[in-house]
Amino acid sequence: MTEIVPYNDDKHKNQFIEMNIEYLTWVLDGAQGSLPLKRHEVIKYVEEILPKFTEAKPPDGIVYIIELDGKMVGMGALR
């Protein structure tokens, strides 16, 4: 069953970091070297920006997690 649930730092933080690293690495690979970031810089960026991104709470914004059978498979945000 697919569910869209609000982000929970205790439950989603590690997977959220991994998914963002995977996404930004994919973006960098697609840029074919035109962006000056390396994988270790992407990891550092995601870990630093995570608290700023996930602190958005209604009515200012919200981060949603998409779960399939209890496993995080996607994410999104509204601001």
C-alpha positions, 0 to 999 in steps of 0.5 A: 500500500502506498501512503503519503505521510509527513516527514518524521526525523526519527523515522525518515532521517537516514533514508531521507539523506540517502535519497537526496544523495542519490538524487543529487548524484544523479543530477550531477551525473546528468550534468556531465561534469559541468557542475563542480561538485564531487560526491563527498561534497554532495553528501556534506551538502545534504547533511548540512541542509537537511535540518533547514529543509525539514524544519518547515512546518505548517502553515509555512510548509511541510515535507512529505514522505512517500512510503510503499509497504512501509519503505520510503520510496519518494519525497516531496515538499510544499511551501 
